[in-house]
Amino acid sequence: MRRLLTVVVVALLSVTGMTAPVLAQPAGDDIRARVAAVPGLRLLAERPGAPGQTVLDLAFRQPADHHRPGRGSFEQRLTLVHKSFDRPMVLYSGGYDLGSSPQRPAEPSVLLDSNQITTEQRFFGTSRPAAPDWSTLTIWQAASDHHRLITALKTLYRGPWISTGGSKGGMTAVYHRRFYPQDVVGTVAYAAPNNVDDRDDSAYDARLEEVGTAECRAALKSAQRQALLRREAMTERYGRWAEQEKGTFRTIGSTDRAFELAVLRLPMMFWMHQSAGGCASIPAADASDDALYAWIAGVTLLPVYTDQSLEEFTPYFHQLGTQLGYAQFSAPHLEGLLRHPGVQEVRSYVPRDIPMTFEPGAMADIDRWVRRQGSSLMFVNGENDVAVAEPFRLGAGSRDSYVFEVPQGDHHISIAGLRPADAGRATAVLRRWAR
């Protein structure tokens, strides 16, 4: 039986052009030896782990282009937290690079006491070809990466698989299910936006006029106006900080453009990360320049707009500009104070030598699949999260799928934060999927 399984895996790898020698899986529970025997999988290092678990940094060889697998490859980085071959496996995606703590357990991993794989997405971190072809950075290509990885590792972990992720990672998990619905038995997507029609951002503007209290919304608008009324003092501080940190603004265009963009995004960033409890921190109209600048810098994450930070997130903005879509916010209360028309276009974040052509049908296809064919999907959103003003919705064809909302929740939510009855129901569903 073991030899048959090995032959099947090699056959699957051969179909995608990634042939590997036939290797029999070692007997026993030595996870290091068994990982090393999986074709295309390479052990990079072992990390310290909690008692009862082994934490391995791995690399898995992927085609640069799944449509044309003979045209090069790259190694996709991942981290495996191994507890037992008999436990379920949770595939977690943050949607970006691995980050500094990829062994941190996702909530479904905790609830299931499962193994966990954390993946780095193609083009992020070091998981990219030496000469990347940006046309291969698509949701289907990334889903195919996950499909090949799951197919290879199911030779070791034959129990139930669950996929999960938050924000862009939650989106990634849903996209994978669209193209490979049988790879896992269930998906938990936290705070996952669903920008079906990139031409219409009215849902985001409407959410910004509903979330929180009228007093808090008015204070945010006042802070935005004050920021632009004091533009010279604000950009002087921003420019001085950038000079000290050796930050530049070639991609966005200037310190002034970057600051205006940050101010336009301020309400969304506030409600994503501050929630209702942060209303008391909003500076009054007579706050000092230093106090106003410090608050804006913290809420809008001003360092993000430098070339040095944007370089790390270029794959993200490229995806927004080609398939995922990107919200732009109307701001009639800032009339007369804005200088840079079009600065909210996603092109502002991506160097001009990287081509981008938007594919308007990509997200509509995902949305239709969720509503007409999606099964064993769980969406967990925060009530105050503007990022999910356009959420995934279930339809007549959705099966065994659920949407839950965390009261007063922002972009950082969990099943544990749901109302007790909802938390119990969501946990029961997850455990049923993983039986």
C-alpha positions in Angstrom: 0.0 0.0 0.0 2.8 2.4 0.9 4.5 1.8 -2.5 1.2 2.4 -4.3 0.7 5.7 -2.5 4.2 6.8 -3.4 3.7 6.0 -7.1 0.4 8.0 -7.0 2.1 11.0 -5.6 5.0 10.9 -8.1 2.4 10.6 -10.9 0.6 13.7 -9.7 3.9 15.6 -9.5 4.8 14.4 -13.0 1.6 15.8 -14.4 2.6 19.2 -13.3 6.1 18.8 -14.6 7.7 18.4 -11.2 8.9 14.9 -11.3 10.8 13.4 -8.4 12.4 10.0 -7.7 10.3 7.3 -6.2 10.9 7.3 -2.5 9.3 4.9 0.0 8.1 6.5 3.1 10.1 5.5 6.2 8.4 3.5 8.7 7.7 4.8 12.2 6.9 8.2 13.6 10.2 10.1 12.9 8.7 13.2 11.4 12.0 14.5 10.1 12.8 11.4 8.1 9.2 11.1 6.8 9.2 14.8 5.7 12.5 14.3 3.9 11.1 11.4 1.9 8.2 13.5 0.5 9.2 14.4 -3.1 9.8 18.1 -3.5 9.8 18.8 0.3 13.0 20.0 2.0 13.8 20.4 5.7 15.4 23.8 6.4 15.5 23.9 10.2 13.9 22.8 13.4 12.5 25.4 15.9 12.0 25.0 19.6 8.4 23.8 20.2 6.0 23.3 23.1 6.0 20.0 24.8 4.5 17.3 22.6 5.1 19.0 19.3 7.9 19.3 16.7 8.2 22.5 14.7 9.9 22.3 11.3 10.7 25.0 8.8 10.3 23.5 5.3 10.5 24.4 1.6 8.3 22.8 -1.1 9.3 23.0 -4.7 6.5 24.6 -6.8 6.2 25.3 -10.6 6.6 29.0 -11.3 3.6 28.6 -13.6 1.2 25.7 -13.1 0.0 26.2 -16.7 3.5 25.7 -18.0 5.3 23.6 -15.4 8.4 23.2 -17.4 9.3 26.8 -17.2 11.1 27.0 -13.9 10.2 26.6 -10.2 10.6 28.1 -6.8 10.6 26.9 -3.2 7.5 27.8 -1.2 8.4 28.2 2.5 6.2 26.8 5.2 6.3 25.9 8.8 4.9 22.6 10.2 3.8 22.2 13.7 3.6 18.4 14.2 1.8 16.7 17.0 0.7 13.4 15.7 0.0 11.7 12.3 -3.3 10.7 13.7 -4.5 14.3 14.5 -6.3 16.6 12.0 -4.3 19.0 9.9 -5.0 22.8 9.7 -3.6 24.6 6.7 -3.2 28.3 7.8 -2.4 31.2 5.5 -1.7 34.7 6.5 -1.9 35.7 2.9 1.6 37.2 2.9 5.0 36.0 4.0 5.6 33.7 6.9 6.2 36.5 9.4 8.2 36.1 12.6 6.0 33.6 14.4 4.6 31.1 11.9 4.3 28.4 14.6 1.7 30.4 16.4 -1.4 28.2 16.5 -4.5 29.4 14.6 -7.8 29.2 16.5 -9.0 26.1 14.6 -5.7 24.4 15.5 -6.3 25.1 19.2 -10.0 24.0 19.1 -9.0 20.8 17.3 -5.7 20.1 19.0 -4.4 19.6 15.5 -1.2 19.7 13.5 -0.7 23.0 11.6 1.0 24.0 8.4 1.6 27.8 7.9 2.3 28.7 4.3 4.0 31.7 2.7 2.3 32.8 -0.5 3.9 32.9 -3.9 5.9 36.1 -4.6 6.0 37.0 -0.8 9.1 36.8 1.3 11.5 34.4 -0.4 8.8 32.3 -2.0 9.3 33.6 -5.6 11.2 32.6 -8.7 14.5 34.3 -9.3 13.0 36.2 -12.3 9.3 36.5 -11.3 6.7 36.7 -14.1 4.0 38.9 -12.5 1.4 37.4 -14.8 1.6 34.2 -12.7 0.6 36.0 -9.5 -3.1 34.9 -9.6 -5.5 33.4 -7.3 -5.6 30.2 -9.3 -1.8 29.8 -9.3 -1.7 30.3 -5.5 -4.6 27.8 -5.1 -2.7 25.4 -7.2 0.3 25.8 -4.9 -1.9 24.8 -1.9 -3.4 21.9 -3.9 0.0 20.4 -4.7 1.2 20.9 -1.2 -1.8 19.2 0.3 -1.6 16.3 -2.2 2.0 15.7 -1.2 1.4 15.9 2.5 -1.7 13.8 2.6 0.7 10.8 2.2 1.7 11.6 5.8 -1.4 13.2 7.2 -4.4 11.2 6.1 -6.9 12.5 8.5 -9.3 15.5 8.0 -7.8 18.8 6.7 -9.2 22.2 7.6 -8.1 25.4 5.9 -8.2 28.8 7.6 -6.8 32.3 7.5 -7.6 35.9 8.4 -8.1 38.9 6.2 -6.2 38.2 3.0 -5.4 34.8 4.4 -9.1 34.1 4.7 -9.7 35.2 1.1 -6.8 32.9 0.1 -8.5 29.9 1.8 -11.8 30.6 0.0 -10.1 31.0 -3.4 -8.4 27.7 -2.9 -11.7 26.0 -2.1 -13.2 27.5 -5.3 -10.7 25.7 -7.5 -10.0 22.6 -5.4 -13.1 22.1 -3.3 -12.3 18.6 -2.2 -8.8 19.3 -0.8 -10.1 20.0 2.7 -13.3 19.1 4.6 -13.9 22.7 5.9 -12.8 26.3 5.8 -12.9 29.0 8.5 -12.3 32.5 6.9 -11.9 35.4 9.4 -12.5 39.0 8.4 -12.4 38.1 4.6 -13.4 40.9 2.3 -15.4 40.1 -0.9 -15.0 43.0 -3.3 -17.3 41.6 -6.0 -17.5 44.8 -8.2 -14.4 47.0 -8.0 -16.3 49.8 -9.8 -18.7 50.2 -6.9 -17.3 51.1 -3.5 -20.6 52.6 -2.1 -20.8 49.8 0.5 -17.6 51.0 2.1 -18.8 54.6 2.2 -22.1 53.5 3.7 -20.4 51.4 6.4 -18.3 54.4 7.4 -21.5 56.4 7.9 -23.0 53.7 10.1 -20.2 52.3 12.3 -19.8 53.5 15.8 -21.5 56.6 17.2 -22.3 59.8 15.4 -19.9 61.6 17.8 -17.1 59.3 17.0 -17.6 59.5 13.2 -17.7 63.3 13.5 -14.4 63.3 15.5 -12.7 61.2 12.8 -13.8 63.6 10.1 -12.6 66.6 12.1 -9.2 64.9 12.6 -8.9 64.3 8.9 -9.7 68.0 8.2 -7.2 69.1 10.8 -4.6 66.9 9.3 -5.0 68.5 5.9 -5.5 72.1 7.2 -2.1 71.6 9.0 -0.6 69.8 6.0 2.7 71.7 6.0 3.3 70.9 9.7 2.3 67.3 9.2 4.3 66.6 6.1 7.4 68.4 7.6 7.3 65.8 10.5 6.6 63.0 8.1 9.5 64.0 5.8 11.9 64.4 8.8 11.0 60.9 10.0 11.5 59.5 6.5 14.9 61.1 6.2 16.0 59.8 9.6 14.9 56.3 8.6 16.2 56.6 5.0 12.7 56.2 3.7 11.8 57.4 0.2 8.5 58.0 -1.7 9.4 57.4 -5.4 6.6 54.9 -6.0 3.8 57.0 -4.5 5.4 60.2 -5.7 6.1 62.5 -2.7 5.7 62.9 1.0 2.7 65.1 0.3 1.0 62.5 -1.9 1.7 59.7 0.7 0.3 61.8 3.5 -2.9 62.7 1.7 -3.4 59.0 0.8 -2.9 58.0 4.5 -5.5 60.7 5.6 -8.1 59.4 3.1 -7.6 55.8 4.4 -7.7 56.9 8.1 -11.3 56.1 9.0 -11.1 52.6 7.5 -7.8 51.9 9.3 -9.3 53.3 12.6 -12.3 51.0 12.5 -10.3 48.0 11.4 -7.8 48.2 14.2 -9.1 50.6 16.9 -12.8 49.8 17.2 -15.2 51.6 19.4 -12.8 51.8 22.4 -10.4 54.0 20.4 -12.9 56.9 20.0 -11.6 58.6 23.2 -8.1 58.7 21.7 -9.1 60.9 18.7 -7.4 64.3 19.1 -9.6 67.3 19.5 -9.6 70.1 17.0 -7.3 72.2 19.2 -4.7 69.4 19.8 -1.1 70.3 19.2 0.6 69.5 15.9 2.8 66.9 17.7 -0.2 65.1 19.3 -2.2 65.1 16.0 0.7 63.8 14.0 1.5 61.1 16.5 -2.1 59.8 16.5 -2.3 59.9 12.7 1.0 58.1 12.3 -0.2 55.3 14.7 -3.6 54.8 13.2 -2.7 55.0 9.5 0.7 53.3 9.9 2.6 56.1 8.0 5.8 53.9 7.5 3.7 51.7 5.2 3.8 54.3 2.4 7.6 54.4 1.9 9.3 52.6 -0.9 11.1 50.4 1.6 7.8 49.1 3.1 5.9 49.0 -0.2 8.6 46.7 -1.7 7.6 44.0 0.8 3.9 44.4 -0.1 4.1 44.9 -3.8 2.7 41.4 -4.5 -0.3 42.3 -2.4 -1.0 45.6 -4.2 -0.4 43.9 -7.5 -3.1 41.3 -6.6 -5.5 44.1 -5.6 -4.9 45.8 -9.0 -5.3 42.7 -11.1 -8.0 40.6 -9.4 -8.9 41.3 -5.8 -10.1 44.9 -6.2 -9.4 47.9 -4.0 -11.7 50.2 -2.2 -11.6 54.0 -2.7 -13.4 56.3 -0.2 -15.4 59.4 -1.0 -14.6 62.3 1.3 -17.0 65.2 0.7 -16.0 66.7 4.1 -12.5 67.2 2.7 -13.6 69.2 -0.3 -11.1 72.0 -1.1 -8.3 70.3 0.9 -7.3 67.5 -1.5 -4.5 68.1 -4.0 -3.9 64.8 -5.7 -6.8 63.4 -7.7 -6.5 59.7 -8.3 -4.1 59.1 -5.4 -6.3 56.3 -4.1 -5.9 54.3 -7.2 -4.0 51.0 -6.4 -1.5 51.9 -9.1 -0.1 54.4 -6.6 1.4 51.6 -4.6 3.0 49.6 -7.5 6.2 50.6 -9.4 5.3 51.6 -13.0 7.6 49.0 -14.5 5.3 46.2 -13.2 2.4 45.7 -15.5 -1.2 45.5 -14.1 -4.4 44.8 -16.0 -7.5 44.3 -14.0 -9.6 41.1 -14.4 -13.1 42.2 -13.4 -14.6 38.7 -13.5 -12.3 37.1 -11.0 -14.1 38.0 -7.8 -17.5 37.7 -9.3 -16.7 34.1 -10.1 -15.6 33.4 -6.5 -18.8 35.1 -5.2 -21.0 33.0 -7.5 -19.3 29.8 -6.4 -19.8 30.5 -2.7 -23.5 31.3 -3.2 -24.3 28.5 -5.7 -21.9 25.6 -4.9 -19.8 26.5 -1.8 -19.9 23.9 1.0 -18.4 23.6 4.5 -17.5 27.3 4.6 -17.5 29.4 7.8 -17.2 33.2 7.7 -16.5 35.1 10.9 -16.6 38.9 10.7 -16.5 41.9 13.0 -19.5 44.2 13.3 -17.3 47.3 13.1 -14.9 46.1 10.5 -15.1 48.4 7.4 -12.9 46.0 5.5 -15.8 43.5 5.3 -18.4 46.1 4.2 -18.7 43.8 1.2 -18.7 40.4 2.9 -19.1 36.9 1.6 -22.8 35.9 1.6 -24.3 32.5 1.3 -26.9 31.6 -1.3 -29.4 28.9 -2.2 -26.7 26.6 -3.3 -24.5 27.0 -0.3 -24.3 23.8 1.8 -23.3 23.3 5.4 -22.0 26.9 5.5 -22.3 29.6 8.1 -21.8 33.4 8.6 -21.1 34.7 12.2 -20.6 38.2 13.4 -18.6 39.3 16.5 -20.5 42.1 18.3 -18.5 45.4 18.2 -15.6 43.4 16.6 -13.0 44.9 14.4 -10.6 43.3 11.9 -9.0 41.1 14.7 -11.8 38.7 15.7 -12.2 35.0 16.7 -14.8 32.4 17.3 -14.2 32.9 21.0 -15.4 36.5 20.6 -18.8 35.5 19.3 -21.9 35.5 21.4 -21.8 32.4 23.5 -24.5 30.5 21.6 -22.8 31.3 18.3 -19.4 30.4 19.6 -20.7 27.0 20.7 -22.4 26.4 17.4 -19.3 27.4 15.4 -17.0 25.2 17.5 -19.4 22.3 17.2 -19.5 22.6 13.4 -15.7 22.8 13.2 -15.3 19.7 15.3 -17.9 17.9 13.2 -16.0 18.7 10.0 -12.8 17.4 11.5 -14.2 14.1 12.8 
